[in-house]
Amino acid sequence: MLEPVPLDENGLTIKVGNMKKISVKEFYKIKKKDLSLSLITHPNTMQGDITTSFLNRPGLALTGYFERFDYNRIQILGETEISYLQSLKEKDLYNNIKETFVYNIPAIIITKGLSIPKQIEFLANEMRIPIFSSRLSTDKLFNSLRIFLQGIFALSKTIHGTLVDVFGVGILLTGKSGIGKSECALELVERGQRIITDDVVKITSKEDILVGCGTNDYGHFMEVRGIGLIDVAKMFGIQAVRMKKRIDVQIELMPWKDNMDYERIGLSDNFVEILGNNVPIIYLPISPGKNIAVIIEVVAMNHISKLFGYDAAKEYTNKLQEDLTRKAKIRENQIEKKE
């Protein structure tokens, strides 16, 4: 009897140490309809786990070359592989497949609803390797399955912060508890911006893009100190919220200190590493009477300007340098005239 599989908050993956995995049985249950899957082998073959988002087409392995055989991946057999297997003599087919199935393959998927020789099904049942058939084309199955598995195995972490969408720029607000992240986000929402999540942000890295969302499906609730919990969507309308957003900039809110050397011009860019990705970070001092929401909107607009190739700090520095050069030439001319 199979032991129960511990699932995460999404009911999909489990974690052993730093490794995520999803059981073949759970995978079949979730993607059976989307990928048009049907199980060819006996149900008791679905005992393994899928531990990587990568896929493999075992063309060389089927010929007996196993030097670079990525057996720990889901194996995709398309028309080329099946045609080759059907061209083999029965004895050669049996020996090739048996050598291949010695490896701990998590699952095999046959595309286009192609039929397979009975020897393959027999050996798969004997060696407990699940084989699925899909009506999808090889390319469509490959792409759909890759996207699904990347979502399952994407690197993720949760941090204390607030994520807002300001003019289309995803801004992650961080700082010590009680510094005013929620209140700042509330003012941004009141000004027409949108909030993704407050207090805890789940960050996922997908194809070198950081995406932030909430950690639960309770809705867009926010804690306002002195008032309690409010429902942002009900209070400000559905247009004030969104489910997830790419993280473009991090703003660290910090108390104002007179002896701190804060950025004045903006020529130097600071970055923080999150899940292997460098994210621009701005250390923003706050003090009574300072309108942080307006400054955050300026940060967002300045980020957009840089994306379009305009950097105000560099432009100012260039103009200043041109002015100094011009004045220097004037002084040189005046000295030459006196001489």
ZADO-1210 file (C-alpha; in nm, 4 decimals, padded with zeros to 6 digits):
<atoms>
<atom x="00.0000" y="00.0000" z="00.0000" code="MET" pos="1"/>
<atom x="00.1339" y="00.3437" z="-00.0942" code="LEU" pos="2"/>
<atom x="00.2074" y="00.5865" z="00.1862" code="GLU" pos="3"/>
<atom x="00.0056" y="00.9105" z="00.1804" code="PRO" pos="4"/>
<atom x="00.1903" y="01.1901" z="00.0012" code="VAL" pos="5"/>
<atom x="00.2303" y="01.5139" z="00.2014" code="PRO" pos="6"/>
<atom x="00.1215" y="01.8093" z="-00.0098" code="LEU" pos="7"/>
<atom x="00.1936" y="02.1797" z="00.0137" code="ASP" pos="8"/>
<atom x="-00.0612" y="02.4615" z="00.0441" code="GLU" pos="9"/>
<atom x="-00.1519" y="02.4189" z="-00.3246" code="ASN" pos="10"/>
<atom x="-00.2112" y="02.0463" z="-00.2868" code="GLY" pos="11"/>
<atom x="00.0542" y="01.9695" z="-00.5458" code="LEU" pos="12"/>
<atom x="00.4113" y="01.9394" z="-00.4340" code="THR" pos="13"/>
<atom x="00.6018" y="01.8065" z="-00.1410" code="ILE" pos="14"/>
<atom x="00.9443" y="01.9017" z="-00.0191" code="LYS" pos="15"/>
<atom x="01.2218" y="01.6718" z="00.0934" code="VAL" pos="16"/>
<atom x="01.5143" y="01.8839" z="00.2127" code="GLY" pos="17"/>
<atom x="01.5582" y="02.1440" z="-00.0596" code="ASN" pos="18"/>
<atom x="01.4049" y="01.9248" z="-00.3318" code="MET" pos="19"/>
<atom x="01.0491" y="01.9540" z="-00.4572" code="LYS" pos="20"/>
<atom x="00.8663" y="01.6664" z="-00.6158" code="LYS" pos="21"/>
<atom x="00.5227" y="01.5618" z="-00.7313" code="ILE" pos="22"/>
<atom x="00.4021" y="01.2044" z="-00.7380" code="SER" pos="23"/>
<atom x="00.3220" y="01.0485" z="-01.0751" code="VAL" pos="24"/>
<atom x="-00.0231" y="00.9590" z="-00.9446" code="LYS" pos="25"/>
<atom x="-00.0929" y="01.3201" z="-00.8472" code="GLU" pos="26"/>
<atom x="00.0441" y="01.4448" z="-01.1790" code="PHE" pos="27"/>
<atom x="-00.1890" y="01.2120" z="-01.3699" code="TYR" pos="28"/>
<atom x="-00.4850" y="01.3233" z="-01.1612" code="LYS" pos="29"/>
<atom x="-00.4149" y="01.6923" z="-01.2230" code="ILE" pos="30"/>
<atom x="-00.3166" y="01.6874" z="-01.5922" code="LYS" pos="31"/>
<atom x="-00.5219" y="01.3950" z="-01.7219" code="LYS" pos="32"/>
<atom x="-00.7766" y="01.6203" z="-01.8910" code="LYS" pos="33"/>
<atom x="-00.5491" y="01.9057" z="-02.0013" code="ASP" pos="34"/>
<atom x="-00.2933" y="01.6785" z="-02.1654" code="LEU" pos="35"/>
<atom x="-00.5475" y="01.4194" z="-02.2891" code="SER" pos="36"/>
<atom x="-00.3673" y="01.1464" z="-02.0964" code="LEU" pos="37"/>
<atom x="-00.4680" y="00.7828" z="-02.0617" code="SER" pos="38"/>
<atom x="-00.2748" y="00.5204" z="-01.8672" code="LEU" pos="39"/>
<atom x="-00.1559" y="00.2270" z="-02.0787" code="ILE" pos="40"/>
<atom x="00.0176" y="00.0285" z="-01.8065" code="THR" pos="41"/>
<atom x="-00.1250" y="-00.1081" z="-01.4802" code="HIS" pos="42"/>
<atom x="-00.2188" y="00.1504" z="-01.2133" code="PRO" pos="43"/>
<atom x="00.0376" y="00.0045" z="-00.9716" code="ASN" pos="44"/>
<atom x="00.3153" y="00.1348" z="-01.1990" code="THR" pos="45"/>
<atom x="00.2407" y="00.4917" z="-01.0792" code="MET" pos="46"/>
<atom x="00.4515" y="00.4630" z="-00.7652" code="GLN" pos="47"/>
<atom x="00.7355" y="00.7007" z="-00.8449" code="GLY" pos="48"/>
<atom x="00.7886" y="01.0751" z="-00.8215" code="ASP" pos="49"/>
<atom x="00.8712" y="01.3465" z="-01.0718" code="ILE" pos="50"/>
<atom x="01.1645" y="01.5460" z="-00.9383" code="THR" pos="51"/>
<atom x="01.2585" y="01.7825" z="-01.2210" code="THR" pos="52"/>
<atom x="01.0885" y="02.0193" z="-01.4627" code="SER" pos="53"/>
<atom x="01.3061" y="01.9077" z="-01.7551" code="PHE" pos="54"/>
<atom x="01.1822" y="01.6639" z="-02.0212" code="LEU" pos="55"/>
<atom x="01.3698" y="01.4191" z="-02.2393" code="ASN" pos="56"/>
<atom x="01.3294" y="01.2457" z="-02.5746" code="ARG" pos="57"/>
<atom x="01.5255" y="00.9186" z="-02.5395" code="PRO" pos="58"/>
<atom x="01.6165" y="00.8636" z="-02.9028" code="GLY" pos="59"/>
<atom x="01.9790" y="00.7613" z="-02.8422" code="LEU" pos="60"/>
<atom x="01.8930" y="00.5590" z="-02.5316" code="ALA" pos="61"/>
<atom x="01.6569" y="00.3425" z="-02.7371" code="LEU" pos="62"/>
<atom x="01.9500" y="00.2529" z="-02.9618" code="THR" pos="63"/>
<atom x="02.1609" y="00.1427" z="-02.6650" code="GLY" pos="64"/>
<atom x="02.3624" y="00.4610" z="-02.5977" code="TYR" pos="65"/>
<atom x="02.3169" y="00.5549" z="-02.2304" code="PHE" pos="66"/>
<atom x="02.6219" y="00.7757" z="-02.1719" code="GLU" pos="67"/>
<atom x="02.4100" y="01.0918" z="-02.1486" code="ARG" pos="68"/>
<atom x="02.0708" y="00.9413" z="-02.0749" code="PHE" pos="69"/>
<atom x="01.8656" y="01.1762" z="-01.8513" code="ASP" pos="70"/>
<atom x="01.6569" y="00.8939" z="-01.7102" code="TYR" pos="71"/>
<atom x="01.5263" y="01.0962" z="-01.4134" code="ASN" pos="72"/>
<atom x="01.3100" y="01.3095" z="-01.6457" code="ARG" pos="73"/>
<atom x="00.9723" y="01.2330" z="-01.8017" code="ILE" pos="74"/>
<atom x="01.0464" y="01.0608" z="-02.1327" code="GLN" pos="75"/>
<atom x="00.8550" y="01.1812" z="-02.4399" code="ILE" pos="76"/>
<atom x="00.8168" y="00.9368" z="-02.7300" code="LEU" pos="77"/>
<atom x="00.6922" y="01.0892" z="-03.0521" code="GLY" pos="78"/>
<atom x="00.6420" y="00.9582" z="-03.4023" code="GLU" pos="79"/>
<atom x="01.0178" y="00.9312" z="-03.4693" code="THR" pos="80"/>
<atom x="01.0882" y="00.7144" z="-03.1636" code="GLU" pos="81"/>
<atom x="00.7840" y="00.4908" z="-03.2128" code="ILE" pos="82"/>
<atom x="00.8640" y="00.4449" z="-03.5822" code="SER" pos="83"/>
<atom x="01.2164" y="00.3384" z="-03.4922" code="TYR" pos="84"/>
<atom x="01.0947" y="00.0900" z="-03.2287" code="LEU" pos="85"/>
<atom x="00.8434" y="-00.0618" z="-03.4693" code="GLN" pos="86"/>
<atom x="01.1198" y="-00.1134" z="-03.7257" code="SER" pos="87"/>
<atom x="01.3222" y="-00.3359" z="-03.4891" code="LEU" pos="88"/>
<atom x="01.3084" y="-00.7122" z="-03.4863" code="LYS" pos="89"/>
<atom x="01.1254" y="-00.8555" z="-03.1857" code="GLU" pos="90"/>
<atom x="01.4439" y="-00.9761" z="-03.0138" code="LYS" pos="91"/>
<atom x="01.6273" y="-00.6450" z="-03.0648" code="ASP" pos="92"/>
<atom x="01.3214" y="-00.4492" z="-02.9510" code="LEU" pos="93"/>
<atom x="01.2924" y="-00.6570" z="-02.6347" code="TYR" pos="94"/>
<atom x="01.6617" y="-00.6213" z="-02.5483" code="ASN" pos="95"/>
<atom x="01.6750" y="-00.2452" z="-02.6191" code="ASN" pos="96"/>
<atom x="01.3655" y="-00.1701" z="-02.4129" code="ILE" pos="97"/>
<atom x="01.4779" y="-00.3924" z="-02.1264" code="LYS" pos="98"/>
<atom x="01.8141" y="-00.2141" z="-02.1115" code="GLU" pos="99"/>
<atom x="01.6359" y="00.1224" z="-02.1123" code="THR" pos="100"/>
<atom x="01.3843" y="00.0251" z="-01.8430" code="PHE" pos="101"/>
<atom x="01.6616" y="-00.0767" z="-01.6047" code="VAL" pos="102"/>
<atom x="01.6898" y="00.2941" z="-01.5270" code="TYR" pos="103"/>
<atom x="01.4518" y="00.4522" z="-01.2767" code="ASN" pos="104"/>
<atom x="01.2354" y="00.6395" z="-01.5275" code="ILE" pos="105"/>
<atom x="00.9511" y="00.8331" z="-01.3568" code="PRO" pos="106"/>
<atom x="00.7096" y="00.8148" z="-01.6516" code="ALA" pos="107"/>
<atom x="00.6854" y="00.7782" z="-02.0303" code="ILE" pos="108"/>
<atom x="00.4356" y="00.9645" z="-02.2486" code="ILE" pos="109"/>
<atom x="00.3502" y="00.8553" z="-02.6029" code="ILE" pos="110"/>
<atom x="00.2224" y="01.1425" z="-02.8183" code="THR" pos="111"/>
<atom x="-00.0352" y="01.1577" z="-03.1011" code="LYS" pos="112"/>
<atom x="-00.2184" y="00.8548" z="-02.9578" code="GLY" pos="113"/>
<atom x="00.0338" y="00.6249" z="-03.1252" code="LEU" pos="114"/>
<atom x="00.0198" y="00.2543" z="-03.0471" code="SER" pos="115"/>
<atom x="00.3229" y="00.0786" z="-02.8998" code="ILE" pos="116"/>
<atom x="00.4466" y="-00.2806" z="-02.9396" code="PRO" pos="117"/>
<atom x="00.3139" y="-00.5204" z="-02.6750" code="LYS" pos="118"/>
<atom x="00.6673" y="-00.5991" z="-02.5553" code="GLN" pos="119"/>
<atom x="00.7031" y="-00.2400" z="-02.4319" code="ILE" pos="120"/>
<atom x="00.3800" y="-00.2543" z="-02.2325" code="GLU" pos="121"/>
<atom x="00.4766" y="-00.5952" z="-02.0882" code="PHE" pos="122"/>
<atom x="00.8216" y="-00.4790" z="-01.9773" code="LEU" pos="123"/>
<atom x="00.6858" y="-00.1514" z="-01.8359" code="ALA" pos="124"/>
<atom x="00.4359" y="-00.3431" z="-01.6200" code="ASN" pos="125"/>
<atom x="00.7064" y="-00.5848" z="-01.5080" code="GLU" pos="126"/>
<atom x="00.9537" y="-00.3077" z="-01.4164" code="MET" pos="127"/>
<atom x="00.6916" y="-00.0680" z="-01.2723" code="ARG" pos="128"/>
<atom x="00.7376" y="00.2158" z="-01.5216" code="ILE" pos="129"/>
<atom x="00.4134" y="00.4021" z="-01.6042" code="PRO" pos="130"/>
<atom x="00.3375" y="00.4673" z="-01.9696" code="ILE" pos="131"/>
<atom x="00.0767" y="00.7251" z="-02.0711" code="PHE" pos="132"/>
<atom x="-00.0738" y="00.7958" z="-02.4098" code="SER" pos="133"/>
<atom x="-00.1676" y="01.1484" z="-02.5173" code="SER" pos="134"/>
<atom x="-00.3685" y="01.2602" z="-02.8194" code="ARG" pos="135"/>
<atom x="-00.1707" y="01.5862" z="-02.8338" code="LEU" pos="136"/>
<atom x="00.1059" y="01.6447" z="-03.0850" code="SER" pos="137"/>
<atom x="00.4627" y="01.6138" z="-02.9583" code="THR" pos="138"/>
<atom x="00.5324" y="01.9889" z="-02.9712" code="ASP" pos="139"/>
<atom x="00.2069" y="02.0855" z="-02.8003" code="LYS" pos="140"/>
<atom x="00.2495" y="01.8256" z="-02.5268" code="LEU" pos="141"/>
<atom x="00.6137" y="01.9213" z="-02.4742" code="PHE" pos="142"/>
<atom x="00.5343" y="02.2924" z="-02.4343" code="ASN" pos="143"/>
<atom x="00.2272" y="02.2458" z="-02.2137" code="SER" pos="144"/>
<atom x="00.4013" y="01.9965" z="-01.9879" code="LEU" pos="145"/>
<atom x="00.7130" y="02.2127" z="-01.9608" code="ARG" pos="146"/>
<atom x="00.5086" y="02.5159" z="-01.8493" code="ILE" pos="147"/>
<atom x="00.3230" y="02.3094" z="-01.5892" code="PHE" pos="148"/>
<atom x="00.6383" y="02.1547" z="-01.4439" code="LEU" pos="149"/>
<atom x="00.8224" y="02.4866" z="-01.4367" code="GLN" pos="150"/>
<atom x="00.5424" y="02.6229" z="-01.2221" code="GLY" pos="151"/>
<atom x="00.5731" y="02.3265" z="-00.9871" code="ILE" pos="152"/>
<atom x="00.9517" y="02.3315" z="-00.9549" code="PHE" pos="153"/>
<atom x="01.0130" y="02.7057" z="-00.9702" code="ALA" pos="154"/>
<atom x="01.2289" y="02.8471" z="-00.6913" code="LEU" pos="155"/>
<atom x="01.0194" y="03.0314" z="-00.4353" code="SER" pos="156"/>
<atom x="01.0429" y="03.2037" z="-00.1009" code="LYS" pos="157"/>
<atom x="00.8201" y="03.4122" z="00.1249" code="THR" pos="158"/>
<atom x="00.9243" y="03.7440" z="00.2735" code="ILE" pos="159"/>
<atom x="00.7691" y="04.0017" z="00.5015" code="HIS" pos="160"/>
<atom x="00.6552" y="04.2909" z="00.2854" code="GLY" pos="161"/>
<atom x="00.3844" y="04.4467" z="00.0701" code="THR" pos="162"/>
<atom x="00.3569" y="04.4234" z="-00.3078" code="LEU" pos="163"/>
<atom x="00.1857" y="04.6981" z="-00.5090" code="VAL" pos="164"/>
<atom x="00.1320" y="04.7731" z="-00.8765" code="ASP" pos="165"/>
<atom x="00.2170" y="05.1383" z="-00.9433" code="VAL" pos="166"/>
<atom x="00.1633" y="05.2510" z="-01.3040" code="PHE" pos="167"/>
<atom x="00.2334" y="04.8932" z="-01.4129" code="GLY" pos="168"/>
<atom x="00.5568" y="04.8665" z="-01.2139" code="VAL" pos="169"/>
<atom x="00.5683" y="04.5958" z="-00.9480" code="GLY" pos="170"/>
<atom x="00.7087" y="04.7535" z="-00.6318" code="ILE" pos="171"/>
<atom x="00.7991" y="04.5446" z="-00.3291" code="LEU" pos="172"/>
<atom x="00.7814" y="04.7462" z="-00.0068" code="LEU" pos="173"/>
<atom x="00.9976" y="04.6141" z="00.2749" code="THR" pos="174"/>
<atom x="01.1091" y="04.7429" z="00.6118" code="GLY" pos="175"/>
<atom x="01.0741" y="04.6794" z="00.9824" code="LYS" pos="176"/>
<atom x="00.7354" y="04.5841" z="01.1227" code="SER" pos="177"/>
<atom x="00.5270" y="04.8905" z="01.2023" code="GLY" pos="178"/>
<atom x="00.7197" y="05.1292" z="00.9778" code="ILE" pos="179"/>
<atom x="00.4106" y="05.1970" z="00.7645" code="GLY" pos="180"/>
<atom x="00.4186" y="04.9622" z="00.4632" code="LYS" pos="181"/>
<atom x="00.0470" y="04.8833" z="00.4828" code="SER" pos="182"/>
<atom x="-00.0536" y="05.2458" z="00.5363" code="GLU" pos="183"/>
<atom x="00.1618" y="05.3497" z="00.2409" code="CYS" pos="184"/>
<atom x="00.0039" y="05.0812" z="00.0217" code="ALA" pos="185"/>
<atom x="-00.3416" y="05.1950" z="00.1362" code="LEU" pos="186"/>
<atom x="-00.2693" y="05.5516" z="00.0266" code="GLU" pos="187"/>
<atom x="-00.1443" y="05.4245" z="-00.3101" code="LEU" pos="188"/>
<atom x="-00.4687" y="05.2301" z="-00.3573" code="VAL" pos="189"/>
<atom x="-00.6658" y="05.5429" z="-00.2700" code="GLU" pos="190"/>
<atom x="-00.4672" y="05.7246" z="-00.5413" code="ARG" pos="191"/>
<atom x="-00.5719" y="05.4661" z="-00.8017" code="GLY" pos="192"/>
<atom x="-00.2888" y="05.2127" z="-00.7772" code="GLN" pos="193"/>
<atom x="-00.3377" y="04.8409" z="-00.7070" code="ARG" pos="194"/>
<atom x="-00.2306" y="04.6055" z="-00.4320" code="ILE" pos="195"/>
<atom x="-00.1303" y="04.2431" z="-00.4801" code="ILE" pos="196"/>
<atom x="-00.0662" y="04.1321" z="-00.1234" code="THR" pos="197"/>
<atom x="00.0082" y="04.2780" z="00.2179" code="ASP" pos="198"/>
<atom x="00.2256" y="04.1549" z="00.5053" code="ASP" pos="199"/>
<atom x="00.3575" y="03.8347" z="00.3413" code="VAL" pos="200"/>
<atom x="00.4696" y="03.8051" z="-00.0225" code="VAL" pos="201"/>
<atom x="00.5377" y="03.4734" z="-00.1944" code="LYS" pos="202"/>
<atom x="00.8051" y="03.5241" z="-00.4601" code="ILE" pos="203"/>
<atom x="00.8559" y="03.2748" z="-00.7415" code="THR" pos="204"/>
<atom x="01.1356" y="03.2767" z="-00.9986" code="SER" pos="205"/>
<atom x="01.0225" y="03.1680" z="-01.3451" code="LYS" pos="206"/>
<atom x="01.2614" y="03.1998" z="-01.6388" code="GLU" pos="207"/>
<atom x="01.4620" y="03.4732" z="-01.4609" code="ASP" pos="208"/>
<atom x="01.1464" y="03.6695" z="-01.3807" code="ILE" pos="209"/>
<atom x="01.0347" y="03.7267" z="-01.0220" code="LEU" pos="210"/>
<atom x="00.6598" y="03.7076" z="-00.9672" code="VAL" pos="211"/>
<atom x="00.4964" y="03.7967" z="-00.6370" code="GLY" pos="212"/>
<atom x="00.1583" y="03.6894" z="-00.5019" code="CYS" pos="213"/>
<atom x="-00.0200" y="03.6201" z="-00.1758" code="GLY" pos="214"/>
<atom x="00.0273" y="03.3034" z="00.0257" code="THR" pos="215"/>
<atom x="-00.3425" y="03.2167" z="00.0516" code="ASN" pos="216"/>
<atom x="-00.6758" y="03.2543" z="-00.1274" code="ASP" pos="217"/>
<atom x="-00.8546" y="03.4439" z="00.1492" code="TYR" pos="218"/>
<atom x="-00.8737" y="03.7653" z="-00.0521" code="GLY" pos="219"/>
<atom x="-00.7056" y="04.1052" z="-00.0286" code="HIS" pos="220"/>
<atom x="-00.7247" y="04.1796" z="00.3411" code="PHE" pos="221"/>
<atom x="-00.5022" y="04.4405" z="00.5009" code="MET" pos="222"/>
<atom x="-00.4222" y="04.5139" z="00.8627" code="GLU" pos="223"/>
<atom x="-00.4328" y="04.8837" z="00.9496" code="VAL" pos="224"/>
<atom x="-00.2918" y="04.9444" z="01.2942" code="ARG" pos="225"/>
<atom x="-00.5492" y="05.1032" z="01.5217" code="GLY" pos="226"/>
<atom x="-00.8401" y="04.9984" z="01.2977" code="ILE" pos="227"/>
<atom x="-00.7920" y="04.6298" z="01.2289" code="GLY" pos="228"/>
<atom x="-00.8525" y="04.4269" z="00.9134" code="LEU" pos="229"/>
<atom x="-01.0103" y="04.5775" z="00.6033" code="ILE" pos="230"/>
<atom x="-01.1100" y="04.4159" z="00.2735" code="ASP" pos="231"/>
<atom x="-00.9439" y="04.6256" z="00.0023" code="VAL" pos="232"/>
<atom x="-01.1456" y="04.4740" z="-00.2849" code="ALA" pos="233"/>
<atom x="-01.4800" y="04.5359" z="-00.1110" code="LYS" pos="234"/>
<atom x="-01.3873" y="04.8845" z="00.0054" code="MET" pos="235"/>
<atom x="-01.2156" y="05.0227" z="-00.3072" code="PHE" pos="236"/>
<atom x="-01.3505" y="04.7938" z="-00.5798" code="GLY" pos="237"/>
<atom x="-01.2110" y="04.5034" z="-00.7757" code="ILE" pos="238"/>
<atom x="-00.9997" y="04.7410" z="-00.9856" code="GLN" pos="239"/>
<atom x="-00.7876" y="04.8134" z="-00.6768" code="ALA" pos="240"/>
<atom x="-00.6454" y="04.4611" z="-00.6546" code="VAL" pos="241"/>
<atom x="-00.4745" y="04.1985" z="-00.8660" code="ARG" pos="242"/>
<atom x="-00.3631" y="03.8404" z="-00.8025" code="MET" pos="243"/>
<atom x="00.0065" y="03.8525" z="-00.8945" code="LYS" pos="244"/>
<atom x="00.2665" y="04.0874" z="-01.0409" code="LYS" pos="245"/>
<atom x="00.6211" y="04.0848" z="-01.1676" code="ARG" pos="246"/>
<atom x="00.8594" y="04.2433" z="-00.9152" code="ILE" pos="247"/>
<atom x="01.0551" y="04.5257" z="-01.0790" code="ASP" pos="248"/>
<atom x="01.1815" y="04.7379" z="-00.7883" code="VAL" pos="249"/>
<atom x="01.2252" y="04.6924" z="-00.4131" code="GLN" pos="250"/>
<atom x="01.1864" y="04.9906" z="-00.1811" code="ILE" pos="251"/>
<atom x="01.3250" y="04.9510" z="00.1693" code="GLU" pos="252"/>
<atom x="01.1479" y="05.1904" z="00.4056" code="LEU" pos="253"/>
<atom x="01.3727" y="05.3042" z="00.6893" code="MET" pos="254"/>
<atom x="01.3553" y="05.5676" z="00.9645" code="PRO" pos="255"/>
<atom x="01.5265" y="05.8984" z="00.8885" code="TRP" pos="256"/>
<atom x="01.8656" y="05.9410" z="01.0579" code="LYS" pos="257"/>
<atom x="02.0585" y="06.2666" z="01.0469" code="ASP" pos="258"/>
<atom x="02.3967" y="06.0963" z="01.0293" code="ASN" pos="259"/>
<atom x="02.3068" y="05.8690" z="00.7363" code="MET" pos="260"/>
<atom x="02.4498" y="05.9354" z="00.3890" code="ASP" pos="261"/>
<atom x="02.1474" y="05.9014" z="00.1593" code="TYR" pos="262"/>
<atom x="02.1537" y="05.8969" z="-00.2216" code="GLU" pos="263"/>
<atom x="02.1176" y="06.2530" z="-00.3522" code="ARG" pos="264"/>
<atom x="02.1621" y="06.2346" z="-00.7295" code="ILE" pos="265"/>
<atom x="02.0878" y="05.8746" z="-00.8258" code="GLY" pos="266"/>
<atom x="02.3901" y="05.7934" z="-01.0391" code="LEU" pos="267"/>
<atom x="02.4737" y="05.4779" z="-00.8452" code="SER" pos="268"/>
<atom x="02.2327" y="05.1863" z="-00.8776" code="ASP" pos="269"/>
<atom x="02.1913" y="04.9457" z="-00.5875" code="ASN" pos="270"/>
<atom x="02.0707" y="04.5890" z="-00.6299" code="PHE" pos="271"/>
<atom x="01.9547" y="04.3102" z="-00.4025" code="VAL" pos="272"/>
<atom x="01.9623" y="03.9431" z="-00.4966" code="GLU" pos="273"/>
<atom x="01.6356" y="03.7507" z="-00.4717" code="ILE" pos="274"/>
<atom x="01.6355" y="03.3862" z="-00.5821" code="LEU" pos="275"/>
<atom x="01.9394" y="03.4493" z="-00.8007" code="GLY" pos="276"/>
<atom x="01.7906" y="03.7584" z="-00.9687" code="ASN" pos="277"/>
<atom x="01.9217" y="04.1121" z="-00.9198" code="ASN" pos="278"/>
<atom x="01.6444" y="04.3554" z="-00.8321" code="VAL" pos="279"/>
<atom x="01.6990" y="04.7349" z="-00.8139" code="PRO" pos="280"/>
<atom x="01.6594" y="04.8504" z="-00.4537" code="ILE" pos="281"/>
<atom x="01.5997" y="05.2005" z="-00.3182" code="ILE" pos="282"/>
<atom x="01.6583" y="05.2825" z="00.0470" code="TYR" pos="283"/>
<atom x="01.3895" y="05.5372" z="00.1243" code="LEU" pos="284"/>
<atom x="01.4103" y="05.7295" z="00.4539" code="PRO" pos="285"/>
<atom x="01.0777" y="05.8306" z="00.6017" code="ILE" pos="286"/>
<atom x="00.9963" y="06.1098" z="00.8450" code="SER" pos="287"/>
<atom x="00.6792" y="06.2863" z="00.9698" code="PRO" pos="288"/>
<atom x="00.5118" y="06.4915" z="00.6991" code="GLY" pos="289"/>
<atom x="00.6837" y="06.3139" z="00.4117" code="LYS" pos="290"/>
<atom x="00.4423" y="06.1913" z="00.1436" code="ASN" pos="291"/>
<atom x="00.5858" y="05.8454" z="00.0789" code="ILE" pos="292"/>
<atom x="00.3066" y="05.7432" z="-00.1614" code="ALA" pos="293"/>
<atom x="00.3920" y="06.0274" z="-00.3998" code="VAL" pos="294"/>
<atom x="00.7624" y="05.9395" z="-00.3826" code="ILE" pos="295"/>
<atom x="00.6841" y="05.5749" z="-00.4637" code="ILE" pos="296"/>
<atom x="00.4849" y="05.6881" z="-00.7678" code="GLU" pos="297"/>
<atom x="00.7879" y="05.8950" z="-00.8734" code="VAL" pos="298"/>
<atom x="01.0085" y="05.5865" z="-00.8303" code="VAL" pos="299"/>
<atom x="00.7754" y="05.3925" z="-01.0599" code="ALA" pos="300"/>
<atom x="00.7697" y="05.6650" z="-01.3247" code="MET" pos="301"/>
<atom x="01.1465" y="05.7036" z="-01.3058" code="ASN" pos="302"/>
<atom x="01.1851" y="05.3268" z="-01.3546" code="HIS" pos="303"/>
<atom x="00.9641" y="05.3454" z="-01.6642" code="ILE" pos="304"/>
<atom x="01.1720" y="05.6373" z="-01.7980" code="SER" pos="305"/>
<atom x="01.4914" y="05.4329" z="-01.7579" code="LYS" pos="306"/>
<atom x="01.3326" y="05.1438" z="-01.9468" code="LEU" pos="307"/>
<atom x="01.2752" y="05.3860" z="-02.2349" code="PHE" pos="308"/>
<atom x="01.6370" y="05.4988" z="-02.2210" code="GLY" pos="309"/>
<atom x="01.6046" y="05.8234" z="-02.0260" code="TYR" pos="310"/>
<atom x="01.7980" y="05.8633" z="-01.6986" code="ASP" pos="311"/>
<atom x="01.7381" y="06.1991" z="-01.5280" code="ALA" pos="312"/>
<atom x="02.0514" y="06.1731" z="-01.3104" code="ALA" pos="313"/>
<atom x="02.2754" y="06.1056" z="-01.6117" code="LYS" pos="314"/>
<atom x="02.1032" y="06.3789" z="-01.8122" code="GLU" pos="315"/>
<atom x="02.1596" y="06.6308" z="-01.5330" code="TYR" pos="316"/>
<atom x="02.5229" y="06.5241" z="-01.4948" code="THR" pos="317"/>
<atom x="02.5816" y="06.5564" z="-01.8702" code="ASN" pos="318"/>
<atom x="02.4292" y="06.9051" z="-01.8768" code="LYS" pos="319"/>
<atom x="02.6377" y="07.0045" z="-01.5753" code="LEU" pos="320"/>
<atom x="02.9531" y="06.8729" z="-01.7409" code="GLN" pos="321"/>
<atom x="02.8725" y="07.0583" z="-02.0634" code="GLU" pos="322"/>
<atom x="02.8171" y="07.3791" z="-01.8678" code="ASP" pos="323"/>
<atom x="03.1472" y="07.3397" z="-01.6815" code="LEU" pos="324"/>
<atom x="03.3299" y="07.2689" z="-02.0093" code="THR" pos="325"/>
<atom x="03.1741" y="07.5754" z="-02.1705" code="ARG" pos="326"/>
<atom x="03.2726" y="07.8003" z="-01.8780" code="LYS" pos="327"/>
<atom x="03.6260" y="07.6588" z="-01.8813" code="ALA" pos="328"/>
<atom x="03.6650" y="07.7458" z="-02.2509" code="LYS" pos="329"/>
<atom x="03.5383" y="08.0979" z="-02.1846" code="ILE" pos="330"/>
<atom x="03.7987" y="08.1436" z="-01.9107" code="ARG" pos="331"/>
<atom x="04.0725" y="08.0095" z="-02.1398" code="GLU" pos="332"/>
<atom x="03.9716" y="08.2547" z="-02.4120" code="ASN" pos="333"/>
<atom x="03.9731" y="08.5430" z="-02.1667" code="GLN" pos="334"/>
<atom x="04.3220" y="08.4467" z="-02.0449" code="ILE" pos="335"/>
<atom x="04.4493" y="08.4238" z="-02.4044" code="GLU" pos="336"/>
<atom x="04.3122" y="08.7713" z="-02.4828" code="LYS" pos="337"/>
<atom x="04.4857" y="08.9221" z="-02.1790" code="LYS" pos="338"/>
<atom x="04.8125" y="08.7657" z="-02.2832" code="GLU" pos="339"/>
</atoms>
